[in-house]
Amino acid sequence: MDLSIGDKIEMKKNHPCGKKAVVFTVLRVGADIKIKCDNCGREIMLPRLKVEKMIKKLLIVGEHQ
């Protein structure tokens, strides 16, 4: 999956901070991907493969190079 900084992604499962917290913003891309919950603002860094499996769909495309 081609992710870039600023992309908004919808995850399959909710973030524990709220019942409809499934939208995250991509902050860093590499071997690890850093995402931020749009509901509470918490930042999470996870391996790329794990994030790609958790993504339901890409909502808004950020700055593709």
C-alpha positions as CSV (number, residue, x, y, z in Angstrom):
1,M,0.0,0.0,0.0
2,D,1.3,3.4,-0.9
3,L,1.0,5.7,2.1
4,S,2.3,9.2,2.5
5,I,2.4,11.9,5.1
6,G,-0.9,13.6,5.7
7,D,-3.1,10.7,4.5
8,K,-6.2,10.0,6.5
9,I,-6.9,6.3,7.0
10,E,-9.8,4.4,8.4
11,M,-8.9,1.4,10.6
12,K,-10.9,-1.8,11.0
13,K,-11.0,-1.5,14.8
14,N,-11.7,1.5,17.0
15,H,-9.1,3.2,19.1
16,P,-9.8,2.7,22.8
17,C,-10.3,6.5,23.4
18,G,-13.8,6.6,21.9
19,K,-16.5,4.6,20.2
20,K,-16.1,6.1,16.8
21,A,-12.4,6.8,16.8
22,V,-11.4,4.9,13.6
23,V,-9.8,7.8,11.6
24,F,-6.0,8.3,11.9
25,T,-3.6,10.7,10.2
26,V,-0.2,9.4,8.9
27,L,2.7,11.4,10.4
28,R,5.7,9.4,9.4
29,V,6.3,6.7,6.7
30,G,9.2,4.2,6.6
31,A,9.8,0.7,7.9
32,D,7.6,1.9,10.8
33,I,4.5,4.1,10.3
34,K,3.6,6.8,12.9
35,I,-0.2,7.5,13.0
36,K,-2.2,10.0,15.1
37,C,-5.7,9.4,16.4
38,D,-8.0,12.2,15.1
39,N,-10.2,11.9,18.2
40,C,-7.7,12.1,21.1
41,G,-4.5,13.1,19.4
42,R,-2.4,10.2,20.7
43,E,0.5,9.2,18.4
44,I,1.3,5.5,17.8
45,M,4.3,4.0,15.9
46,L,3.7,0.5,14.5
47,P,5.5,-1.7,11.9
48,R,4.4,-1.1,8.3
49,L,3.0,-4.6,7.8
50,K,0.8,-4.4,10.9
51,V,-0.7,-1.0,9.9
52,E,-1.3,-2.2,6.4
53,K,-3.3,-5.2,7.7
54,M,-5.4,-2.9,10.0
55,I,-6.4,-0.4,7.3
56,K,-10.0,-0.5,6.1
57,K,-9.8,2.3,3.5
58,L,-7.9,5.4,2.6
59,L,-10.1,8.5,3.1
60,I,-8.0,11.6,2.2
61,V,-4.8,11.6,0.2
62,G,-2.1,13.8,1.6
63,E,1.1,14.9,-0.1
64,H,2.1,12.2,-2.5
65,Q,5.6,12.6,-4.1
